[in-house]
Amino acid sequence: MKDLPNIVSDLIETTKKHEQYRDKECINMIASEGIKSPAVSQMLDMSHDLATRYAEGENDREGHVKKRFYQGQKYMSQIEDYATDAIKSLFRATWADVRLISGTHANTATFKGLSLSSKNNKMVVTPLSCGAHISHDYTGLAGSILGIDNINHVYDINEFNIDPDKSAYVIRAAKPGIVTFGGSLFLFPHPIKELKEVCNEVGAYIAYDAAHVLGLIAGNQFQDPLREGADFITASTHKTFPGPQGGVIMGVPDTPAKEKAVRKIQYAVFPLTASSTHLGRLPALGIACLEMKVFGQELATQIIKNAQIAGQYLYENGVKVVAEHKGFTRSHQIALDVRSFGGGNKIAQELEDANIILNKNLLPYDDQSDKENPAGLRVGFQDVTRHGMREGDIKHLCDLMIDIIKGKRTPEQVKVDVMALKKEFGQVKYGFQSVEEALKYAKS
């Protein structure tokens, strides 16, 4: 092993290389990654001291600071309250908790809190093979950490969505304490409205994992879970919602049962799962909320349009895109079936070699035991859209992808064109270019 100074030297140099590679040379199409505006990044840079502090304690029924166990909190508590109110205002929630450091952490606290509140350890979820996040599954934190018993929604592979009629039967039979919607391979809005009545009938809380689509919800272009019947939303704040890395839970606790659930969720946040809550991200989260208030509808509209255009263009050029009869997607992502071109693992690696970054993905009809060789690719459009790509640019990008998928050119040949395209879209759009610009807007 190298000595420590040489290790650190290598660490510094490799970090520089990463920043150059991913930020300047690659086109990012990972569906679970977002991009921050200059203002959000600058706000993070302004919060160095805050990023080293602790704020353990209790929150009230509005999500505001109630009690803290450290001194020196007077401004920190205000910052947390302001960030909480920014989220509540944007999503028309009456309670939120911004202490979560990731979407998975938000799921952990919510599933634990709702199981405590309902005194019921059963949860109906989308099958992992059909797009649920691993944190929902019995093999992930829900089952392996929290001990929750999973029962699957019935999933219609042709529709790439939950079957509401058959899932209603499952919910009535299982009588769970929690029914979960949302996921990671998430092409279409889930049937919350259709299943709300049966959830009420069995006394189940509805939890909606909006990690992937939170920005689309903020832009009023996907579905509005809280108005459609979800009791609580969990989410990441760094995917289609273009803020700093972190998590959030929110809701409208307008019944005694929901108020009880809030108390249990807050208990699951602290003291059960959080100590340091990474406070340095909260001012930047507020900036991102304002950006989505100002630019969110235009951004979300263009993201979805770009995803649909890519789906249609790839499909017309001989690449299988799932759910073609439904317009391919209503979210920020599409799913490709590239089995006939060598499979998801092969094509994802070849695209990476050409500096197009996306991920292989199991499709619902894949052999679920063969995770290393899925048929699918999951392709996200939030990053390229925020860099300013529109319809014609997306088709050009698809042409580069087709060259790789069909083996028309080598990755090394395509890489030259990818890097040239990247240089055309260096600026982040749909956001503030500085904190001062955001402040000027806020005071206008």
C-alpha positions in Angstrom: 0.0 0.0 0.0 1.2 3.5 -0.7 2.0 5.9 2.1 -0.7 8.4 3.2 0.7 11.5 1.4 0.8 9.6 -1.9 -2.7 8.2 -1.3 -4.0 11.8 -0.7 -2.2 13.1 -3.8 -3.8 10.4 -5.9 -7.2 11.2 -4.3 -6.9 14.9 -5.2 -5.8 14.2 -8.8 -8.5 11.6 -9.3 -11.1 13.9 -8.0 -10.0 16.6 -10.5 -10.2 14.0 -13.3 -13.7 13.0 -12.2 -14.9 16.6 -12.3 -13.5 17.1 -15.7 -14.8 13.7 -17.0 -18.4 13.7 -15.8 -19.0 17.5 -15.8 -17.3 18.5 -19.0 -16.9 15.5 -21.2 -19.9 13.2 -20.6 -23.6 13.4 -21.4 -25.5 12.2 -18.3 -28.7 10.2 -18.8 -28.8 8.5 -15.5 -32.5 8.8 -14.4 -31.7 9.1 -10.7 -29.2 12.0 -11.0 -30.0 15.7 -11.2 -27.9 18.8 -11.7 -27.7 21.9 -9.5 -27.9 25.4 -10.8 -25.0 27.9 -10.2 -27.2 29.5 -7.5 -27.8 26.2 -5.6 -24.1 25.3 -5.9 -23.1 28.8 -4.7 -25.4 28.5 -1.7 -23.8 25.2 -0.8 -20.4 26.9 -0.9 -21.7 29.6 1.4 -22.8 27.1 4.1 -19.5 25.6 5.2 -19.9 26.2 8.9 -23.5 25.0 8.9 -22.3 21.8 7.3 -20.2 20.9 10.4 -23.0 21.4 13.0 -25.5 19.2 14.8 -29.2 19.9 15.5 -30.6 16.8 17.3 -34.1 17.2 18.8 -37.8 17.3 18.4 -40.0 19.0 15.8 -43.6 20.2 16.1 -46.7 19.3 14.2 -45.9 21.8 11.4 -42.4 20.4 11.0 -40.7 23.4 12.8 -38.0 23.1 15.4 -39.6 22.5 18.8 -36.6 21.4 21.0 -32.9 21.0 20.4 -30.3 19.4 22.6 -27.3 21.5 21.6 -26.5 25.2 22.1 -25.7 27.6 19.4 -28.9 26.8 17.5 -30.7 30.2 17.1 -29.9 30.7 13.4 -29.7 27.0 12.6 -33.3 26.5 13.8 -34.5 29.4 11.7 -32.7 28.0 8.7 -34.3 24.6 9.1 -37.8 26.2 9.6 -37.3 28.3 6.5 -36.3 25.3 4.4 -39.3 23.3 5.8 -41.7 26.2 4.9 -40.2 26.4 1.4 -41.0 22.8 0.8 -44.5 23.1 2.3 -45.3 26.2 0.2 -44.1 24.6 -3.0 -46.0 21.4 -2.6 -49.0 22.8 -0.7 -48.3 20.6 2.3 -49.0 21.5 5.9 -46.2 19.4 7.4 -42.8 18.5 6.2 -39.5 17.1 7.6 -36.3 18.1 5.8 -33.9 16.4 8.2 -33.7 13.3 6.0 -30.3 12.9 4.3 -31.6 10.8 1.4 -34.7 9.4 -0.2 -33.9 6.0 1.3 -33.6 7.6 4.7 -37.1 9.2 4.1 -38.5 5.8 3.3 -36.9 4.3 6.4 -38.5 6.8 8.7 -41.8 6.8 6.9 -42.2 3.0 6.8 -41.2 2.7 10.4 -43.4 5.5 11.6 -46.5 4.3 9.7 -46.0 0.7 10.8 -45.8 2.0 14.4 -48.9 4.2 13.9 -51.0 1.5 12.2 -49.7 -1.3 14.5 -49.6 -3.3 11.3 -46.4 -4.7 9.8 -47.7 -5.5 6.3 -47.1 -3.3 3.3 -48.4 -3.6 -0.3 -45.7 -2.5 -2.7 -44.9 -2.6 -6.4 -42.8 -5.7 -7.2 -39.1 -5.0 -7.2 -39.0 -6.5 -10.7 -41.5 -3.9 -11.9 -39.7 -0.8 -10.8 -39.9 -0.5 -7.0 -36.9 0.9 -5.2 -34.9 -1.6 -3.2 -35.8 0.2 0.0 -39.5 -0.9 -0.6 -38.6 -4.5 -0.8 -38.3 -7.4 1.6 -34.7 -7.9 0.5 -33.9 -4.2 1.2 -34.5 -2.0 4.3 -38.3 -2.5 4.4 -37.9 -6.3 5.0 -34.3 -6.9 6.1 -34.0 -3.8 8.4 -37.6 -2.9 9.5 -39.1 -6.4 9.4 -42.0 -5.3 7.2 -43.9 -8.1 5.4 -44.3 -7.2 1.7 -47.3 -8.1 -0.4 -47.0 -7.1 -4.1 -49.4 -5.0 -6.1 -50.6 -6.7 -9.2 -48.5 -5.2 -12.0 -49.7 -5.1 -15.6 -46.6 -5.6 -17.7 -48.4 -4.4 -20.9 -49.4 -1.1 -19.3 -46.2 -0.8 -17.3 -48.3 0.2 -14.3 -50.1 -1.1 -11.3 -53.4 -2.9 -12.1 -55.9 -1.0 -9.9 -58.7 -3.6 -10.0 -56.5 -6.6 -9.2 -54.5 -4.6 -6.6 -57.7 -3.6 -4.9 -58.4 -7.3 -4.3 -54.9 -7.8 -2.9 -55.3 -4.9 -0.5 -58.7 -6.1 0.7 -57.3 -9.6 1.3 -54.0 -8.5 2.9 -55.3 -5.6 5.0 -51.9 -3.9 5.2 -51.0 -0.9 7.4 -49.2 0.8 4.4 -49.8 0.9 0.7 -46.9 2.3 -1.3 -46.8 3.8 -4.7 -43.9 5.3 -6.7 -40.6 3.7 -7.7 -37.4 3.9 -9.7 -38.5 2.6 -13.1 -41.4 5.0 -13.1 -42.9 5.8 -16.5 -46.5 6.6 -15.7 -48.5 8.0 -12.8 -49.6 5.4 -10.4 -53.4 4.8 -9.6 -53.7 6.5 -6.2 -57.2 7.9 -6.9 -58.4 4.5 -8.0 -57.1 2.7 -4.9 -57.7 5.4 -2.2 -61.1 4.1 -1.3 -60.0 0.5 -0.7 -57.0 1.8 1.3 -59.4 3.8 3.5 -61.6 0.7 3.8 -58.8 -1.4 5.4 -57.3 1.5 7.3 -54.0 1.6 5.4 -51.8 4.7 5.1 -50.8 5.6 1.5 -47.1 6.4 1.1 -45.9 7.8 -2.3 -42.2 7.6 -3.1 -41.6 10.6 -5.4 -37.9 10.4 -5.4 -37.7 10.3 -9.2 -40.6 12.5 -10.1 -40.6 15.2 -7.4 -39.5 17.9 -9.8 -42.2 16.9 -12.3 -44.7 17.1 -9.4 -43.4 20.6 -8.5 -43.8 21.6 -12.1 -47.5 20.3 -12.2 -46.7 17.9 -15.0 -47.0 14.5 -13.5 -49.6 13.8 -10.8 -50.4 15.5 -7.5 -50.1 12.7 -5.0 -51.4 14.7 -2.0 -54.5 15.8 -3.8 -55.1 12.4 -5.3 -55.1 10.7 -1.9 -51.6 10.0 -0.7 -51.1 10.6 3.0 -47.4 11.1 2.8 -44.8 11.8 0.1 -41.2 10.7 0.5 -38.5 11.9 -1.9 -35.0 12.7 -2.8 -34.2 16.3 -3.5 -31.6 15.8 -6.2 -33.1 13.9 -9.2 -35.8 15.7 -11.3 -36.0 18.1 -8.3 -32.7 19.8 -8.9 -31.5 20.6 -5.4 -28.7 19.4 -3.1 -28.5 15.7 -2.1 -30.9 15.0 0.6 -34.4 13.7 1.4 -37.8 15.0 2.5 -41.1 13.7 3.9 -44.3 15.8 3.6 -48.0 15.5 4.0 -51.3 17.1 5.0 -52.1 15.6 8.4 -55.7 16.7 8.6 -57.1 13.8 10.6 -56.2 12.4 14.0 -54.8 9.2 12.4 -52.4 11.3 10.2 -51.4 13.5 13.1 -50.5 10.3 15.0 -48.6 9.1 12.0 -46.6 12.4 11.9 -45.6 11.9 15.5 -44.4 8.4 14.8 -42.5 9.4 11.7 -40.8 12.2 13.6 -39.8 9.7 16.3 -38.4 7.5 13.5 -36.4 10.4 12.2 -35.0 11.3 15.6 -33.9 9.5 17.7 -34.3 6.3 15.7 -32.4 7.0 12.4 -30.8 10.4 12.4 -28.2 12.3 14.4 -26.3 14.6 12.0 -28.9 15.8 9.5 -26.4 17.5 7.1 -27.6 21.0 7.8 -25.4 22.6 5.2 -27.7 21.5 2.4 -30.8 23.3 3.7 -30.2 26.9 2.4 -29.5 25.4 -1.0 -32.7 23.4 -0.8 -34.6 26.6 -0.3 -33.0 28.1 -3.4 -34.0 25.0 -5.4 -37.6 25.4 -4.2 -37.8 29.0 -5.5 -36.3 27.9 -8.8 -39.0 25.2 -9.2 -41.6 27.8 -8.3 -40.3 30.1 -11.0 -39.0 27.7 -13.7 -40.5 24.3 -12.7 -43.4 24.1 -15.0 -41.4 25.0 -18.1 -38.6 22.7 -17.0 -40.9 19.7 -16.3 -42.8 20.2 -19.5 -39.6 20.1 -21.6 -38.1 17.1 -19.7 -41.2 15.0 -20.5 -41.4 16.3 -24.1 -37.7 15.4 -24.6 -38.3 11.9 -23.1 -41.3 11.3 -25.4 -39.5 12.5 -28.5 -36.5 10.3 -27.7 -38.8 7.3 -27.2 -40.6 7.9 -30.6 -37.3 8.6 -32.5 -35.5 5.5 -31.1 -38.6 3.4 -31.8 -38.9 4.7 -35.4 -35.2 3.8 -35.9 -35.5 0.2 -34.8 -34.8 0.2 -31.1 -37.5 -1.3 -28.9 -38.8 1.2 -26.5 -41.3 -0.2 -24.0 -44.9 1.1 -23.7 -45.0 2.4 -27.3 -48.9 2.1 -27.3 -48.9 4.6 -24.4 -46.5 7.2 -25.9 -43.5 5.6 -24.2 -43.6 7.7 -21.0 -45.2 10.5 -19.0 -42.2 11.0 -16.8 -38.5 11.9 -17.3 -37.4 8.5 -18.3 -37.9 5.8 -20.9 -37.0 2.1 -20.9 -35.3 0.4 -23.8 -35.2 -3.3 -24.5 -31.9 -4.0 -26.2 -31.8 -7.8 -26.0 -31.5 -8.1 -29.8 -28.4 -5.9 -29.7 -26.6 -7.8 -27.0 -28.4 -6.9 -23.8 -28.4 -4.0 -21.3 -25.0 -4.8 -19.7 -23.2 -4.8 -23.1 -24.9 -1.7 -24.5 -24.6 0.4 -21.3 -20.9 -0.3 -21.2 -20.4 0.6 -24.8 -22.4 3.8 -24.4 -20.2 4.6 -21.4 -17.1 4.1 -23.5 -18.6 6.7 -25.8 -19.2 9.1 -22.8 -23.0 8.6 -22.7 -23.8 7.6 -19.2 -26.9 5.7 -18.3 -27.7 2.4 -16.6 -28.7 -1.1 -17.4 -32.0 -2.1 -15.9 -34.0 -5.2 -15.4 -37.4 -5.1 -17.2 -40.5 -6.8 -15.6 -40.4 -9.7 -18.0 -36.6 -10.3 -17.6 -35.2 -13.3 -15.8 -35.0 -11.7 -12.4 -32.2 -14.1 -11.3 -29.9 -12.8 -14.0 -29.4 -9.3 -12.7 -26.0 -8.9 -14.4 -27.5 -9.3 -17.9 -30.8 -7.5 -18.1 -32.6 -6.7 -21.4 -33.1 -3.1 -20.5 -31.6 0.4 -20.3 -33.2 3.1 -18.2 -32.6 6.5 -19.8 -33.3 9.9 -18.1 -33.7 13.3 -19.6 -33.6 15.8 -16.7 -29.9 16.6 -17.0 -29.8 17.1 -20.8 -32.9 19.2 -20.6 -31.5 21.4 -17.9 -28.5 21.9 -20.0 -30.8 23.3 -22.7 -31.3 20.5 -25.1 -34.6 20.6 -27.1 -36.2 18.4 -29.7 -33.6 18.6 -32.5 -30.7 18.2 -30.0 -32.4 15.1 -28.5 -32.8 13.5 -31.9 -29.1 14.1 -32.6 -28.2 12.6 -29.3 -30.4 9.6 -30.1 -28.5 9.2 -33.4 -25.3 8.9 -31.4 -26.9 6.3 -29.2 -28.2 4.4 -32.2 -24.7 4.3 -33.7 -23.6 2.5 -30.6 -26.6 0.3 -30.1 -26.6 -1.0 -33.7 -22.8 -1.1 -33.9 -22.6 1.4 -36.8 -19.5 3.0 -35.3 -17.1 2.3 -32.5 -17.5 3.9 -29.1 -14.2 5.8 -29.7 -15.6 7.3 -32.9 -18.9 8.3 -31.3 -17.1 9.7 -28.3 -15.6 12.5 -30.4 -19.1 13.7 -31.4 -20.4 13.3 -27.8 -17.8 15.5 -26.4 -18.4 18.1 -29.1 -22.2 18.0 -28.4 -21.5 18.4 -24.7 -19.5 21.6 -25.3 -22.5 23.1 -26.9 -24.5 22.8 -23.7 -22.3 23.9 -20.9 -24.7 26.2 -19.1 -27.4 25.2 -16.7 -30.8 26.6 -17.7 -34.1 26.9 -15.9 -32.5 28.3 -12.7 -30.8 31.2 -11.1 -27.2 31.9 -12.1 -26.2 33.3 -8.7 -27.6 33.7 -5.2 -27.8 37.4 -5.8 -30.1 36.8 -8.8 -32.3 34.6 -6.6 -32.3 37.2 -3.8 -33.2 39.9 -6.3 -36.1 37.9 -7.6 -37.2 37.0 -4.0 -37.3 40.7 -3.1 -38.9 42.0 -6.3 
